[in-house]
Amino acid sequence: MAVFSKSQVPQFSVEVYQNEYLPEGGREVNAIVTVTSTGGGTSGGAPLLGASPSPSYIPGQAPGAAVVIMVDCSGSMDYPPTKMRNARDATAAAIDTLRDGVAFAVVAGTHVASEVYPGDGRLAVADAQTRAQAKEALRRLSAGGGTAIGTWLRLADRLLSGSDVPIRHGILLTDGRNEHEAPEDLRTALEANAGRFTCDARGVGTDWEVKEVTGIASALLGTADIVADPTGLAADFTSMMENAMGKEIADVALRLWTPVGVEIKFVKQVAPTVEELTGRRTEAGPRAGDYPTGSWGDESRDYHVCVQVPQAGIGQEMLAARVSLIIPAADGGAPEVLSQGLVKAVWTDDMVASTSINPQVAHYTGQAELAQVIQQGLDARKSGDFDGATAKLGRAVQLAADSGNRDTAKLLSKVVDVVDAATGTVRLKAKVAEADEMTLETRSTKTVRVKK
């Protein structure tokens, strides 16, 4: 394990867990790569990587982070009227959570996007005065119009790109479906903004589309969740903003280098959520590619790397992949390597060594399957395939029990009656609250860490 360190900035470490032994003819190598960042958590007006951070903002100093809050103000936000009031209160709570020196703006989203504060095409810098002004401006928020989320994201990008900051973040709230623009318009907006800023997305109530909200968060490397009861918005917005304020380093990438003859089968994040990264690769020189991981504070994440190596004889060994955590250089030069780990392959005729499955690999393979079968089961249930739904959700119950994923097991128990968790024997509930089904679908990709 290697550790990259600079004085007074977050330190990153990379640990690789795998069974490196393959039987004769074996070609598939699996590894869990654990990336940990420590020593951060003081974002805001402080300089970021490469400079000495300051816990407080110095007037006149360039901000180190920027946040745009996008609030759904479509007509449905007035049913009931308390929903809009809760959204205003939640946005005010998020503004109160901003650190001094953070650049910020509030956007009202309908079938068009408009600036609520500061309203001059630029971002305000958080201090006591601007926070008070922003909260006063929230009084003007009212419900009316349609929903075109792509326009909200484009305005957020214009605002964020006008500020020279390393950490760019969005918070998006919607209560309905994206009905006032074509699906390809939202896709185009997400493709254009991927890598430009991260975004957390929340659906309030039960009239929104889970795949739209989770798709936004996935494309922009943020989190997605449901707030079924609008009274919970303020606590959720506060938590989201606190998390955003803890980010210290942006644009961190997982670089995978492989020798000649090695094929990458997949790269995915497996904790704290399952996120497919294989298709997001950008080439980074001969036999190397970068996979985006977004912004980091004090945290740890796990990634599953699977490669196929050439056949080799008993006793031979090779480097199957080198995993590096890097920050691209702004001038296009050599990237900064934060930490590095190695994935190896060794061929042996020891059947015990070559057939044992690494506990981390086994655990996260199960967690990835858990997310998949929940989605398949819910889709089958919606389409009327109740036998298929029972089989898939039963398997989900079994996997959740095996891995100790109690939160997911609890959510599953609201959709199925569990007869025997160990065997995955379940019965579909005759009636399921829409909020319970949407919560299970939204949170299906959340995983638990492997038990050490």
Stockholm file with secondary structure:
# STOCKHOLM 1.0

chainA/1-452         MAVFSKSQVPQFSVEVYQNEYLPEGGREVNAIVTVTSTGGGTSGGAPLLGASPSPSYIPGQAPGAAVVIMVDCSGSMDYPPTKMRNARDATAAAIDTLRDGVAFAVVAGTHVASEVYPGDGRLAVADAQTRAQAKEALRRLSAGGGTAIGTWLRLADRLLSGSDVPIRHGILLTDGRNEHEAPEDLRTALEANAGRFTCDARGVGTDWEVKEVTGIASALLGTADIVADPTGLAADFTSMMENAMGKEIADVALRLWTPVGVEIKFVKQVAPTVEELTGRRTEAGPRAGDYPTGSWGDESRDYHVCVQVPQAGIGQEMLAARVSLIIPAADGGAPEVLSQGLVKAVWTDDMVASTSINPQVAHYTGQAELAQVIQQGLDARKSGDFDGATAKLGRAVQLAADSGNRDTAKLLSKVVDVVDAATGTVRLKAKVAEADEMTLETRSTKTVRVKK
#=GR chainA/1-452 SS CCEECCTTSCEEEEEEEECCEECTTCCEEEEEEEEEEESCCCCSSSCCTTSCCCSSCCTTSCCSEEEEEEEECSGGGGSSHHHHHHHHHHHHHHHHHSCTTCEEEEEEESSSEEEEESCSSSCEECSHHHHHHHHHHGGGCCCCSCCCHHHHHHHHHHHHHTSCCSEEEEEEEESSCCCSSCHHHHHHHHHHHTTTCEEEEEEESSSSCHHHHHHHHHHTTCCEEEESSGGGHHHHHHHHHHHHHTCCEEEEEEEEECCTTCEEEEEEEEESBCEECGGGCEECSTTEEEEEEEEESSEEEEEEEEEECCCCCTTCEEEEEEEEEEECCTTSSCCEEEEEEEEEEEECSCHHHHHCCCHHHHHHHHHHHHHHHHHHHHHHHHTTCHHHHHHHHHHHHHHHHHHTCHHHHHHHTTTEEEEETTTTEEEECSCCCHHHHHHHHHTTTBCCCCCC
#=GC SS_cons         CCEECCTTSCEEEEEEEECCEECTTCCEEEEEEEEEEESCCCCSSSCCTTSCCCSSCCTTSCCSEEEEEEEECSGGGGSSHHHHHHHHHHHHHHHHHSCTTCEEEEEEESSSEEEEESCSSSCEECSHHHHHHHHHHGGGCCCCSCCCHHHHHHHHHHHHHTSCCSEEEEEEEESSCCCSSCHHHHHHHHHHHTTTCEEEEEEESSSSCHHHHHHHHHHTTCCEEEESSGGGHHHHHHHHHHHHHTCCEEEEEEEEECCTTCEEEEEEEEESBCEECGGGCEECSTTEEEEEEEEESSEEEEEEEEEECCCCCTTCEEEEEEEEEEECCTTSSCCEEEEEEEEEEEECSCHHHHHCCCHHHHHHHHHHHHHHHHHHHHHHHHTTCHHHHHHHHHHHHHHHHHHTCHHHHHHHTTTEEEEETTTTEEEECSCCCHHHHHHHHHTTTBCCCCCC
//
